[in-house]
Amino acid sequence: MTDGNKTISQNKAWTFVLLGGALEIVWASGFKYEQIPWLAVIGSLLFSFDLIIRATKVLPVGTVYAVFAGIGTIGTTVVEAVITPETFQWIKIPVILVLLFCIIGLKLTAEGTIKGGGVQ
C-alpha cells in the first residue's frame, strides 16, 4: 500500500488504528464535557477518520472499525469514570473486559496469528 510515495506496513496501519482510537476518545468525550475545546473535538474527529481510512487500505475494514470503536468505547468509559466517578457503575468493568478480549481476538485473527478455522 502506498501513502503518497511511501509504503504503509501493517505495523504502521495498526499504529494508525491505535492513534485514531485515542483521538476518538477525545472527540467523543468532547461531546459531553465542556472542558474539551470544540476545536479539539473537530480536529480530533477529522484526524481520527483520516487515520482509519489510511489503515483500511492495508487491514480488513471490519476489523479496523471494530478495534477503533472498541478503543473509543473503553476510553470514553474510563474518561467518564474519572470525570464523574459518582455515576460510574462497576458492572461495566466485566463488560469492558469482554470487549477488550474481543478486540484482541480481532487483531490477532486479522494478522493471521491464530491458526485453524481458515485463518492462516
C-alpha positions as CSV (number, residue, x, y, z in Angstrom):
1,M,0.0,0.0,0.0
2,T,1.3,3.4,-0.7
3,D,0.6,6.7,1.1
4,G,1.9,9.3,-1.4
5,N,5.2,7.7,-2.3
6,K,5.6,5.7,0.9
7,T,4.6,2.2,1.6
8,I,2.4,1.6,4.7
9,S,3.3,-1.5,6.6
10,Q,0.8,-3.4,8.7
11,N,2.5,-2.2,11.8
12,K,2.1,1.4,10.7
13,A,-1.5,0.7,9.8
14,W,-2.2,-0.7,13.3
15,T,-0.4,2.4,14.8
16,F,-2.9,4.5,12.8
17,V,-5.8,2.5,14.3
18,L,-4.5,3.0,17.8
19,L,-4.0,6.7,17.3
20,G,-7.3,7.0,15.6
21,G,-9.0,5.2,18.6
22,A,-7.2,7.5,21.0
23,L,-8.5,10.5,19.1
24,E,-12.0,9.1,19.1
25,I,-11.8,9.2,22.9
26,V,-11.1,13.0,22.7
27,W,-13.9,13.9,20.2
28,A,-16.5,11.5,21.8
29,S,-15.8,12.9,25.3
30,G,-15.8,16.4,23.9
31,F,-19.5,16.0,23.0
32,K,-20.3,15.7,26.7
33,Y,-17.6,17.6,28.6
34,E,-17.1,21.3,28.1
35,Q,-13.5,21.1,29.3
36,I,-12.6,19.8,25.8
37,P,-12.5,22.8,23.4
38,W,-14.7,22.5,20.3
39,L,-11.7,23.0,18.0
40,A,-10.0,19.9,19.6
41,V,-13.2,18.0,19.1
42,I,-13.4,18.9,15.4
43,G,-9.7,18.4,14.8
44,S,-9.6,15.0,16.5
45,L,-12.7,13.9,14.7
46,L,-11.3,14.6,11.3
47,F,-7.8,13.3,12.0
48,S,-9.1,10.1,13.6
49,F,-11.1,9.3,10.5
50,D,-8.2,10.1,8.2
51,L,-6.1,7.6,10.1
52,I,-8.7,5.0,10.0
53,I,-9.2,5.4,6.2
54,R,-5.4,5.0,5.7
55,A,-5.4,1.9,7.9
56,T,-8.2,0.3,5.9
57,K,-6.1,0.4,2.8
58,V,-3.9,-2.3,4.4
59,L,-6.1,-4.0,7.0
60,P,-9.6,-5.5,6.8
61,V,-12.2,-2.7,7.2
62,G,-14.4,-4.7,9.6
63,T,-11.6,-5.4,12.0
64,V,-10.2,-1.9,11.8
65,Y,-13.6,-0.4,12.6
66,A,-14.3,-2.8,15.4
67,V,-10.9,-2.1,17.1
68,F,-11.3,1.6,16.5
69,A,-14.8,1.7,18.0
70,G,-13.7,-0.6,20.9
71,I,-10.8,1.7,21.8
72,G,-13.2,4.6,21.8
73,T,-15.8,2.8,23.9
74,I,-13.3,1.7,26.5
75,G,-11.6,5.0,26.5
76,T,-14.7,7.1,26.9
77,T,-15.9,4.9,29.6
78,V,-12.7,5.4,31.5
79,V,-12.9,9.2,30.9
80,E,-16.4,9.2,32.3
81,A,-15.4,7.1,35.3
82,V,-12.6,9.6,36.1
83,I,-14.6,12.8,35.5
84,T,-17.8,11.7,37.1
85,P,-17.0,8.8,39.4
86,E,-20.2,9.1,41.3
87,T,-22.2,8.0,38.3
88,F,-19.9,5.1,37.2
89,Q,-21.5,1.6,37.5
90,W,-19.0,-1.1,38.5
91,I,-20.9,-3.7,36.4
92,K,-19.3,-2.0,33.4
93,I,-15.8,-3.4,34.2
94,P,-16.5,-7.1,33.3
95,V,-18.3,-5.9,30.1
96,I,-15.3,-3.8,29.2
97,L,-13.0,-6.7,29.8
98,V,-15.1,-8.9,27.4
99,L,-14.9,-6.1,24.8
100,L,-11.2,-5.9,25.3
101,F,-10.8,-9.6,24.9
102,C,-12.8,-9.5,21.6
103,I,-10.7,-6.6,20.3
104,I,-7.5,-8.5,21.0
105,G,-9.0,-11.5,19.2
106,L,-10.0,-9.5,16.2
107,K,-6.5,-8.0,15.9
108,L,-4.9,-11.5,16.3
109,T,-7.1,-13.0,13.6
110,A,-6.6,-10.1,11.2
111,E,-2.8,-10.7,11.4
112,G,-3.3,-14.4,10.8
113,T,-1.5,-15.4,14.1
114,I,-4.3,-17.7,15.2
115,K,-4.1,-21.0,13.2
116,G,-7.2,-23.0,12.2
117,G,-10.7,-22.0,11.3
118,G,-9.5,-20.8,7.9
119,V,-7.2,-18.1,9.4
120,Q,-3.7,-18.5,8.2
